[in-house]
Amino acid sequence: MTHLQRQITLYPLVLSLGISLMACAGDPMESGVDPFAPMVFKEGQTTLPKNPPNKDAIVPFYVSNNTVFKFAIDTSSIAIGTDGITRYTVVMTSPNGNQQIQFEGIRCDSMQWRLYGNYDGNKWQSNPLSTWNGIKDHTPNRYQAALAQGAFCNLNMQETNLKDIVKSLNPNGFTGGMKPSNSLGIVE
């Protein structure tokens, strides 16, 4: 058999194999889902908490050796959204005892955070200029990075089990990518 004859015999076989594979793939326009289309993020509705942080549900967590602030999260405020956002109330305490309380959200898919509002005085104030910001890992007050790395995210996927999140926040075992200690860097 000559080279030309082998090519002519293989041509119909290769053509039928190609048509069969295309038939298996299906038409993405027919199913309505284009697997190559970029995913578009659509944020769900966010409402600020109605109450101040629940003192019985506040759990401290370690952030870094470089911060003098203490950080804690109200575990009763953690909401795992179907939109891929984990929302929570964080309590930050300065060395002189002043507190700042914020309601925020973290997106694991893009490693971003958003400030929805502050608890000031006796009521929640929404943040009208709220936007998504990148989570910074190399800053002293890197508490969003600590929460994302230590509890809310599993690589770039949202942790969807609230019990696992609360268990991860255990001050004796929480790492957030760092060695567990208190906010002054002292291992307890």
ZAMARGU-4260 file (C-alpha; in steps of 0.2 Angstrom, whole numbers, plus 5000, padded with zeros to 4 digits):
<rodrens>
0) 5000/5000/5000 | 5007/5017/4995 | 5008/5032/5006 | 4994/5040/4996 | 4983/5025/4998
5) 4985/5025/5017 | 4981/5043/5018 | 4965/5040/5008 | 4960/5026/5019 | 4963/5035/5035
10) 4954/5051/5030 | 4936/5044/5032 | 4941/5036/5049 | 4948/5052/5056 | 4933/5062/5049
15) 4920/5051/5057 | 4930/5051/5074 | 4930/5070/5073 | 4911/5071/5070 | 4908/5059/5084
20) 4917/5069/5096 | 4909/5085/5091 | 4892/5077/5093 | 4897/5071/5111 | 4902/5089/5116
25) 4884/5096/5113 | 4880/5114/5108 | 4883/5126/5123 | 4871/5138/5115 | 4857/5125/5115
30) 4860/5121/5134 | 4861/5140/5137 | 4877/5138/5147 | 4893/5143/5138 | 4907/5134/5148
35) 4920/5147/5141 | 4910/5163/5146 | 4918/5173/5160 | 4909/5171/5177 | 4900/5187/5182
40) 4899/5190/5201 | 4882/5196/5207 | 4881/5201/5225 | 4866/5197/5235 | 4857/5208/5247
45) 4866/5213/5262 | 4857/5220/5278 | 4866/5227/5293 | 4864/5217/5310 | 4849/5224/5320
50) 4859/5222/5337 | 4876/5225/5344 | 4888/5211/5344 | 4883/5196/5356 | 4896/5197/5370
55) 4893/5178/5373 | 4898/5174/5355 | 4914/5184/5353 | 4929/5174/5350 | 4946/5182/5349
60) 4958/5177/5335 | 4977/5179/5331 | 4982/5191/5317 | 5001/5195/5317 | 5016/5198/5328
65) 5016/5216/5321 | 5000/5222/5328 | 4995/5229/5345 | 4977/5228/5342 | 4966/5213/5348
70) 4954/5206/5336 | 4938/5196/5339 | 4923/5190/5329 | 4905/5188/5334 | 4902/5170/5329
75) 4883/5173/5330 | 4885/5186/5316 | 4893/5174/5303 | 4882/5172/5288 | 4888/5161/5274
80) 4880/5168/5258 | 4874/5159/5243 | 4883/5173/5233 | 4900/5167/5239 | 4902/5180/5252
85) 4904/5176/5271 | 4898/5191/5281 | 4903/5194/5299 | 4905/5206/5313 | 4923/5210/5319
90) 4928/5219/5335 | 4944/5228/5335 | 4951/5234/5352 | 4966/5246/5353 | 4979/5245/5367
95) 4970/5259/5377 | 4953/5249/5376 | 4944/5259/5363 | 4934/5247/5351 | 4929/5248/5333
100) 4915/5237/5327 | 4913/5233/5309 | 4901/5222/5298 | 4911/5216/5283 | 4911/5202/5270
105) 4925/5191/5262 | 4925/5184/5245 | 4936/5169/5244 | 4935/5167/5225 | 4944/5184/5222
110) 4952/5186/5240 | 4943/5203/5243 | 4934/5211/5258 | 4920/5224/5259 | 4915/5235/5274
115) 4896/5236/5275 | 4895/5247/5291 | 4901/5252/5308 | 4893/5250/5325 | 4894/5268/5332
120) 4886/5273/5348 | 4871/5262/5349 | 4867/5259/5331 | 4873/5253/5315 | 4879/5265/5302
125) 4880/5259/5284 | 4895/5263/5273 | 4888/5272/5257 | 4905/5272/5249 | 4908/5253/5252
130) 4918/5244/5238 | 4927/5228/5236 | 4946/5229/5241 | 4960/5216/5239 | 4965/5207/5255
135) 4982/5212/5260 | 4993/5199/5268 | 5008/5208/5272 | 5002/5222/5284 | 5002/5223/5303
140) 4983/5223/5304 | 4979/5209/5292 | 4964/5203/5300 | 4954/5200/5284 | 4969/5189/5278
145) 4969/5180/5294 | 4950/5176/5293 | 4951/5171/5275 | 4966/5160/5278 | 4962/5153/5294
150) 4943/5150/5294 | 4932/5157/5280 | 4941/5150/5264 | 4948/5134/5259 | 4960/5140/5246
155) 4950/5151/5235 | 4933/5142/5239 | 4921/5148/5252 | 4920/5137/5268 | 4901/5132/5269
160) 4900/5123/5285 | 4897/5136/5300 | 4903/5123/5313 | 4920/5121/5304 | 4922/5140/5303
165) 4918/5142/5322 | 4930/5127/5326 | 4943/5135/5316 | 4942/5151/5326 | 4947/5142/5342
170) 4960/5154/5349 | 4971/5139/5354 | 4971/5132/5337 | 4968/5146/5325 | 4983/5150/5313
175) 4977/5161/5299 | 4993/5156/5291 | 5003/5161/5307 | 5009/5153/5323 | 4994/5154/5336
180) 4997/5167/5349 | 4988/5182/5356 | 4988/5199/5347 | 5004/5204/5357 | 5013/5189/5349
185) 5013/5179/5365 | 5010/5160/5363 | 4998/5155/5377
</rodrens>
